[in-house]
Every structure is written in C-alpha cells, then in structure tokens.
C-alpha cells in the first residue's frame, strides 16, 4: 500500500526541507530510507556528494541511487504542521527527477 504524507527532513546543522512523500510499506527496511531528488537533497547540503563516502544501492528494481551514509531526522507532519511522529532515516539521492518517497 502506498500513502502520501507530509514530512520534514532535518540534517545535523538544522537545515531542513518539507515535502510530500509516498510511503511504500511493501518495500521494508530495518531503518527508514527517504528517497530525494538531487534538487531537494541540495537544499539541505546532502548533494552533490563531493569528497563524501557514497554507497550505491539497489533497494528494489526501481530504487537505484546514492545512499548518504549518515542519518537525518524525519518528522511526520499533520496538515497543520504539527509533529505527529519522529524517526531517524537514511537519504537515498535518486537522480532522474523522481518524486520523493520513503521506504519504511
């Protein structure tokens, strides 16, 4: 089942972005993974990955990208921007103009 939710992604220096993502519950991971486009990832200094360690992962047949090897804070937001839940997650930078999505 896929559901669209609003989240806030926060990196360690308190840079953040808000975006609507698709949650894909059929692609489970031990730690949540947020897939962002390079444009979204660059807003919080996670892209480009110059001089950073990078792992290229194939999570599913449709999720190939660059896994940033440090976690970010992810907040699930209500329609009124109230924080409903919070978790730690990895970011997968997915070139190709992908919509943002999350494996949970």
Phi and psi restraints in degrees (value plus and minus 20) as a CYANA .aco file:
   2 UNK   PHI    -136.2   -96.2
   2 UNK   PSI     113.0   153.0
   3 UNK   PHI    -151.9  -111.9
   3 UNK   PSI     122.2   162.2
   4 UNK   PHI    -115.1   -75.1
   4 UNK   PSI     109.0   149.0
   5 UNK   PHI    -154.0  -114.0
   5 UNK   PSI     144.0   184.0
   6 UNK   PHI    -122.4   -82.4
   6 UNK   PSI     111.0   151.0
   7 UNK   PHI    -151.1  -111.1
   7 UNK   PSI     144.2   184.2
   8 UNK   PHI    -142.9  -102.9
   8 UNK   PSI     107.3   147.3
   9 UNK   PHI    -125.2   -85.2
   9 UNK   PSI     104.0   144.0
  10 UNK   PHI    -141.6  -101.6
  10 UNK   PSI     107.5   147.5
  11 UNK   PHI    -117.6   -77.6
  11 UNK   PSI     151.8   191.8
  12 UNK   PHI     -80.2   -40.2
  12 UNK   PSI     -44.4    -4.4
  13 UNK   PHI    -114.5   -74.5
  13 UNK   PSI      -0.6    39.4
  14 UNK   PHI      48.0    88.0
  14 UNK   PSI      -7.7    32.3
  15 UNK   PHI     -90.9   -50.9
  15 UNK   PSI     125.3   165.3
  16 UNK   PHI    -170.1  -130.1
  16 UNK   PSI     138.6   178.6
  17 UNK   PHI    -156.1  -116.1
  17 UNK   PSI     131.0   171.0
  18 UNK   PHI    -132.6   -92.6
  18 UNK   PSI     119.2   159.2
  19 UNK   PHI    -176.3  -136.3
  19 UNK   PSI     138.9   178.9
  20 UNK   PHI    -110.0   -70.0
  20 UNK   PSI     113.0   153.0
  21 UNK   PHI    -148.7  -108.7
  21 UNK   PSI     137.8   177.8
  22 UNK   PHI    -114.1   -74.1
  22 UNK   PSI     107.9   147.9
  23 UNK   PHI    -115.8   -75.8
  23 UNK   PSI     101.2   141.2
  24 UNK   PHI    -127.1   -87.1
  24 UNK   PSI      75.9   115.9
  25 UNK   PHI     -94.6   -54.6
  25 UNK   PSI     -32.8     7.2
  26 UNK   PHI    -103.4   -63.4
  26 UNK   PSI     -31.2     8.8
  27 UNK   PHI    -131.7   -91.7
  27 UNK   PSI      59.2    99.2
  28 UNK   PHI    -100.8   -60.8
  28 UNK   PSI     124.0   164.0
  29 UNK   PHI    -153.7  -113.7
  29 UNK   PSI     138.2   178.2
  30 UNK   PHI     -84.3   -44.3
  30 UNK   PSI     -60.3   -20.3
  31 UNK   PHI    -139.4   -99.4
  31 UNK   PSI     114.5   154.5
  32 UNK   PHI     -76.5   -36.5
  32 UNK   PSI     126.4   166.4
  33 UNK   PHI    -147.0  -107.0
  33 UNK   PSI     105.8   145.8
  34 UNK   PHI    -119.9   -79.9
  34 UNK   PSI     104.0   144.0
  35 UNK   PHI    -115.3   -75.3
  35 UNK   PSI     102.6   142.6
  36 UNK   PHI    -143.1  -103.1
  36 UNK   PSI     131.3   171.3
  37 UNK   PHI     -92.9   -52.9
  37 UNK   PSI     139.5   179.5
  38 UNK   PHI     -76.6   -36.6
  38 UNK   PSI     -54.7   -14.7
  39 UNK   PHI     -83.9   -43.9
  39 UNK   PSI     -65.0   -25.0
  40 UNK   PHI     -87.7   -47.7
  40 UNK   PSI     -63.9   -23.9
  41 UNK   PHI     -83.5   -43.5
  41 UNK   PSI     -53.4   -13.4
  42 UNK   PHI     -88.3   -48.3
  42 UNK   PSI     -45.5    -5.5
  43 UNK   PHI     -86.8   -46.8
  43 UNK   PSI     -42.1    -2.1
  44 UNK   PHI    -138.8   -98.8
  44 UNK   PSI       6.1    46.1
  45 UNK   PHI      38.8    78.8
  45 UNK   PSI      13.7    53.7
  46 UNK   PHI    -123.0   -83.0
  46 UNK   PSI     -19.4    20.6
  47 UNK   PHI    -170.7  -130.7
  47 UNK   PSI     120.1   160.1
  48 UNK   PHI     -92.5   -52.5
  48 UNK   PSI     145.0   185.0
  49 UNK   PHI    -115.8   -75.8
  49 UNK   PSI      20.4    60.4
  50 UNK   PHI     -84.1   -44.1
  50 UNK   PSI     116.0   156.0
  51 UNK   PHI      35.6    75.6
  51 UNK   PSI       9.1    49.1
  52 UNK   PHI    -144.2  -104.2
  52 UNK   PSI     129.5   169.5
  53 UNK   PHI     -89.9   -49.9
  53 UNK   PSI     115.2   155.2
  54 UNK   PHI    -151.3  -111.3
  54 UNK   PSI     120.1   160.1
  55 UNK   PHI    -139.8   -99.8
  55 UNK   PSI     106.6   146.6
  56 UNK   PHI    -115.0   -75.0
  56 UNK   PSI     102.9   142.9
  57 UNK   PHI    -142.9  -102.9
  57 UNK   PSI     123.7   163.7
  58 UNK   PHI    -127.9   -87.9
  58 UNK   PSI      83.9   123.9
  59 UNK   PHI    -103.7   -63.7
  59 UNK   PSI     -61.1   -21.1
  60 UNK   PHI    -162.9  -122.9
  60 UNK   PSI    -199.7  -159.7
  61 UNK   PHI     -85.2   -45.2
  61 UNK   PSI     -37.4     2.6
  62 UNK   PHI    -131.2   -91.2
  62 UNK   PSI     -17.4    22.6
  63 UNK   PHI    -142.0  -102.0
  63 UNK   PSI      58.4    98.4
  64 UNK   PHI    -130.9   -90.9
  64 UNK   PSI     112.3   152.3
  65 UNK   PHI    -193.4  -153.4
  65 UNK   PSI    -184.1  -144.1
  66 UNK   PHI    -127.6   -87.6
  66 UNK   PSI      93.9   133.9
  67 UNK   PHI    -105.5   -65.5
  67 UNK   PSI      98.3   138.3
  68 UNK   PHI     -96.8   -56.8
  68 UNK   PSI     102.2   142.2
  69 UNK   PHI    -101.6   -61.6
  69 UNK   PSI      10.3    50.3
  70 UNK   PHI    -158.6  -118.6
  70 UNK   PSI     130.4   170.4
  71 UNK   PHI    -105.1   -65.1
  71 UNK   PSI     135.3   175.3
  72 UNK   PHI    -141.1  -101.1
  72 UNK   PSI     144.7   184.7
  73 UNK   PHI    -113.4   -73.4
  73 UNK   PSI     115.0   155.0
  74 UNK   PHI    -142.9  -102.9
  74 UNK   PSI     108.5   148.5
  75 UNK   PHI    -133.7   -93.7
  75 UNK   PSI     112.5   152.5
  76 UNK   PHI    -105.2   -65.2
  76 UNK   PSI     105.4   145.4
  77 UNK   PHI    -130.1   -90.1
  77 UNK   PSI     128.0   168.0
  78 UNK   PHI    -102.1   -62.1
  78 UNK   PSI     157.6   197.6
  79 UNK   PHI     -81.1   -41.1
  79 UNK   PSI     -45.3    -5.3
  80 UNK   PHI    -120.1   -80.1
  80 UNK   PSI      -2.4    37.6
  81 UNK   PHI      45.9    85.9
  81 UNK   PSI       2.5    42.5
  82 UNK   PHI     -99.3   -59.3
  82 UNK   PSI     117.1   157.1
  83 UNK   PHI     -95.1   -55.1
  83 UNK   PSI      99.4   139.4
  84 UNK   PHI    -114.7   -74.7
  84 UNK   PSI     -51.8   -11.8
  85 UNK   PHI    -180.8  -140.8
  85 UNK   PSI     141.3   181.3
  86 UNK   PHI    -163.9  -123.9
  86 UNK   PSI     122.8   162.8
  87 UNK   PHI    -171.4  -131.4
  87 UNK   PSI     145.9   185.9
  88 UNK   PHI    -118.0   -78.0
  88 UNK   PSI     122.3   162.3
  89 UNK   PHI    -170.0  -130.0
  89 UNK   PSI     142.1   182.1
  90 UNK   PHI    -115.6   -75.6
  90 UNK   PSI     138.7   178.7
  91 UNK   PHI    -130.7   -90.7
  91 UNK   PSI     111.1   151.1
  92 UNK   PHI    -127.9   -87.9
  92 UNK   PSI      92.5   132.5
  93 UNK   PHI    -103.4   -63.4
  93 UNK   PSI      98.1   138.1
  94 UNK   PHI    -135.6   -95.6
  94 UNK   PSI      78.0   118.0
  95 UNK   PHI     -82.6   -42.6
  95 UNK   PSI     138.2   178.2
  96 UNK   PHI      87.9   127.9
  96 UNK   PSI      -3.3    36.7
  97 UNK   PHI      48.1    88.1
  97 UNK   PSI      15.5    55.5
  98 UNK   PHI     -92.0   -52.0
  98 UNK   PSI     131.7   171.7
  99 UNK   PHI     -91.8   -51.8
  99 UNK   PSI     132.3   172.3
 100 UNK   PHI     -89.1   -49.1
 100 UNK   PSI     118.9   158.9
 101 UNK   PHI    -169.7  -129.7
 101 UNK   PSI     148.6   188.6
 102 UNK   PHI    -155.6  -115.6
 102 UNK   PSI     116.3   156.3
 103 UNK   PHI    -118.1   -78.1
 103 UNK   PSI     104.7   144.7
